[in-house]
Amino acid sequence: MMNQKNKLLIVFCLCFSINTIWSQGLENTPFVLDMVHHNPGEEPYVSAYNNPEVIKEMGYNGKVYFLFESPALAIHWESVDKEILPKGSADREWVDKKAVQIKEMYKAAKAQGIGVYAMSDLVLFPKRLIEKYGMEDTFGNPNDPLTEKYIRAEIREIFDQFPEMDGLVVRIGETYLHDAPYHRGAIQNRQDADNTIIPLMKILREEICVQRDKQLIFRTWRSFDVNLNTYLKVNAAIEPHRNLTISIKHCEGDFHRGNPFSKVIGQGRHKQIIEVQCAREYEGKGAYPNYIANGVINGFEEHERMPEEMINSLAEFVEKRPDLYAGIWTWTRGGGWNGPYIKNEMWCDVNAWVMAQWANDTKQTEEHILNRYATERIHLKGDDVAKFRNLCLLSADAVVRGRNTTYRDMDTWWTRDQGISWPKTPQNEIAQMRNLKQKDESVAMWKKIVKLAKSIHWENEESRQHAIGSALYGLELYEIYRTLVYMSYAEATGNDKAVVKWIKAYDKAWANYKKLPSRYDSLATLYTQNFKRHIAQNAHEKVNELRKKYMR
């Protein structure tokens, strides 16, 4: 007969084993996170993806709240000094109101059983704190004793006042203060491993991962995302922790087609979560078909020329370094500035849904998931499933050829957000001929996309109208791109007749483009001819200069 002591011992061992298995299971569950990246300084996007119930149904297990939805802006600092944000002051009133708004957001996510993560710029302090303690020149330096003291205090206040948070997503590559009137933010020497990155990560690892058993997701963007030596130096200096994850964009630099697949993915010893933009700011923001999920998962065509030993896709990353794969983090909406502003989220949705489904089970092929999307989510049948896949894949090919080339022959920044700048002519004649040829190919592909959109039996008339209208939006916009590239080449080679020809083609393309909203009411706002934000030389102004010179 088993005595009572032995029975208790067996029960204890079983409970311990079950708890261990459960904990290990949670640790091995990938992050499948989403964020809506609102335009700083503007009204937040109205989006289905703001709703935690929607993203949970899509396969996400966590929501990353945007910079201005972060508790870093909503803590009252009373445990540090009640004079930093005194009750009754305008800044305290603003902070308290922000805290109420954020609490409601986080509560909605928790009600759906998904994780709550907040992206925060660091270092970010109230203006009163910086002024009171004379930190104007030092608060951006994590090695400064006062800065370190208040970073630790800030983390303590964040998790004390918002205990429902599962983790913090930290970025140091940029600091946005457009919607933070009572705070200041800065980081000194953001690419300095020894004096900035490593000291800050050590502080955060201790305060978040160790002391509070919460998740720290540390972004590499614009700090240690393109220099492999710096990345490995940081890896060597920071001890891994089950709650520490490194976040990396799938391509080097910003989300541009043609940029190399990130060389730091699959390197080092820390878990990595991969960032994917679903409505890309340099490619219409969801205004037209632009399927990037296949390229991210299986590799874009421009990455096929990478050395064989280098990882060039997420599928290869998971295959070669499954121990480092921590999941994916999509931005369903946003990035960049201003428009285009979309009314229908169809083309964001396909990218986000496929990425979320794949992240949960990387053994599935992208083709299988996209076909599931066509049948399960937008209810296509028969041959229309294959047509939809063809349309999606063609959009990826058309976009890279129309904005750049598969050899990255153009400046990646020449068109972005809702604006177009004057395209520079490649100096290499071979590259220029390839550039012109691929602009023709892009327009031809867009015409096929329009035909496919018209041939598919969509679930309802609203979907049909938007699919056709948005395909035409892509066609007419990329016609404009084509005319500008040809015009630039004609001017550079002194071909006056060709300049005149392409000015006329440019005017016609813009006229056709501007007619679209009157025919399709669900379309995004249009690109504008007068847009100059982050644009080197406004294309329309240059065309008008050429018009005066050649068409008197």
Summary of the structure (lengths in Angstrom):
residues: 552
radius of gyration: 25.5
end to end distance: 108.5
largest distance: 108.5
contacts: 1865
relative contact order: 0.08
helix: 50%
strand: 12%
